[in-house]
Amino acid sequence: MDKTFKKAENILARNRKKWLALENVVSAGIGRTDKGDICILVLLARDNNSIRRMIPGEIDGIPIEVRVSGKIDVF
C-alpha cells in the first residue's frame, strides 16, 4: 500500500471522531485533491467558516480539504 495513503489513514483514524462531532460535518474520508494528490476530505452539510477554522489545512504533510456536500441521507 502507498505510504502516503497509509499516512492519511492513520491521520483520519486519529481525528475522524473529533471532526464528525462538529456541527455540520457529515463525513470524513480519504480522497484526492484537484491535482490528484491523496488528501483527507471533511464534508460539511453547509458552509461554516467557524468550522473551517477548527480543521487544519494539513497534518503531517497530508492536505485536509473541507468541502460542502450538503446533507447526506442514508437509506
Secondary structure as UniProt FT lines:
FT   HELIX           3..20
FT   TURN            23..24
FT   STRAND          25..32
FT   TURN            34..35
FT   STRAND          38..44
FT   HELIX           49..54
FT   STRAND          58..59
FT   TURN            60..61
FT   STRAND          62..68
//
